[in-house]
């Protein structure tokens, strides 16, 4: 497992915690500061910037993954409902198509959100290394 993959998993783990982005970034900053050298941080940051989508669809799914996946969950649910109630086997195609699409949209959005918070954390670490905070 590469350093980037490991850090993305750490960021995904932080996303499961119910807290603000600032707290998530602070916890990630501590973990990254201990386990990753500054040169590796720069390499990971460059790789993340290259991986992040710049198009409309990628940004939409990153910010609104649940909203984008909702119609597919609805199609799957209606197909299941009609397939059972009307006893139409053809209606079971809707869940077979809708569920994987909705699940993959949710998964992609989750990964994009983890990458974004990791990128923000790396940028904050870089900023703090350039301008250290001094206690008075």
C-alpha positions in Angstrom: 0.0 0.0 0.0 1.4 3.3 -1.0 1.7 6.3 1.3 -1.0 8.1 -0.6 -3.5 5.2 -0.2 -2.6 5.0 3.5 -3.3 8.7 4.0 -6.5 8.5 2.1 -7.7 5.7 4.4 -6.7 7.8 7.4 -8.8 10.7 5.9 -11.8 8.3 5.3 -11.5 7.2 8.9 -11.7 10.8 10.0 -14.8 11.4 7.9 -16.7 8.8 10.0 -16.2 11.0 13.0 -19.0 13.5 13.7 -17.1 16.8 14.0 -16.3 20.0 12.0 -13.9 20.0 9.2 -11.4 22.0 11.3 -11.3 19.3 13.9 -10.9 16.6 11.3 -8.1 18.5 9.8 -6.4 19.1 13.2 -6.6 15.4 14.0 -5.2 14.4 10.6 -2.5 17.1 10.8 -1.2 15.4 14.0 -1.2 11.9 12.5 0.4 13.0 9.3 3.0 15.1 11.1 4.2 12.1 13.1 4.1 9.5 10.3 5.0 11.3 7.1 8.2 13.2 6.2 8.0 16.7 4.6 9.3 15.4 1.3 6.7 12.6 1.2 4.0 15.2 2.1 4.9 17.2 -0.9 4.9 14.1 -3.2 1.5 13.1 -1.8 0.1 16.6 -2.2 1.3 16.7 -5.9 -0.3 13.3 -6.5 -3.5 14.4 -4.9 -3.8 17.5 -6.9 -3.2 15.5 -10.1 -6.0 13.0 -9.1 -8.6 15.5 -8.1 -11.3 16.0 -10.7 -11.7 19.4 -12.2 -14.9 18.8 -14.2 -18.4 19.7 -13.3 -19.5 16.1 -12.5 -16.6 15.3 -10.2 -17.1 18.5 -8.2 -20.8 17.8 -8.0 -20.4 14.3 -6.7 -17.7 15.4 -4.3 -20.0 18.1 -2.8 -23.4 16.5 -3.2 -22.9 12.7 -3.5 -26.1 11.8 -1.7 -28.2 14.1 -3.8 -26.8 12.7 -7.0 -27.3 9.1 -5.8 -30.8 9.6 -4.5 -32.7 9.2 -7.9 -30.9 5.9 -8.4 -31.9 4.7 -4.9 -35.5 5.7 -5.8 -35.5 3.8 -9.1 -34.2 0.7 -7.3 -36.9 1.0 -4.6 -39.7 1.5 -7.1 -38.5 -1.3 -9.2 -38.5 -3.6 -6.2 -41.9 -2.4 -5.1 -43.5 -2.9 -8.5 -41.7 -6.2 -9.1 -43.1 -7.6 -5.8 -46.6 -6.1 -5.9 -47.3 -6.6 -9.6 -45.4 -9.9 -9.9 -43.5 -8.6 -12.9 -40.0 -10.1 -13.1 -38.9 -7.5 -15.6 -39.3 -4.8 -12.9 -36.5 -6.4 -10.9 -34.1 -5.0 -13.5 -34.4 -1.6 -12.0 -32.9 -2.6 -8.6 -30.2 -4.6 -10.4 -29.2 -1.5 -12.2 -30.0 1.3 -9.7 -28.4 -0.1 -6.6 -24.9 -0.6 -8.1 -25.0 2.9 -9.7 -26.1 4.6 -6.5 -23.6 2.7 -4.4 -20.7 3.6 -6.7 -21.7 7.2 -6.8 -21.7 7.3 -2.9 -18.4 5.5 -2.8 -16.7 7.8 -5.3 -18.1 10.9 -3.5 -16.8 9.6 -0.2 -13.3 9.0 -1.6 -13.3 12.5 -3.2 -14.3 14.1 0.1 -11.5 12.2 1.9 -9.0 13.3 -0.7 -10.2 16.9 -0.4 -9.8 16.9 3.4 -6.4 15.3 3.1 -5.4 18.0 0.6 -6.6 20.8 2.9 -4.6 19.2 5.7 -1.4 19.0 3.7 -1.9 22.6 2.6 -2.3 23.6 6.3 0.8 21.7 7.3 2.7 23.4 4.5 1.4 26.8 5.5 2.3 26.3 9.2 5.8 25.2 8.3 6.3 28.4 6.3 4.7 30.6 9.0 5.1 28.9 12.4 2.8 30.2 15.1 4.8 31.6 18.1 3.3 31.6 21.6 3.8 34.7 23.5 
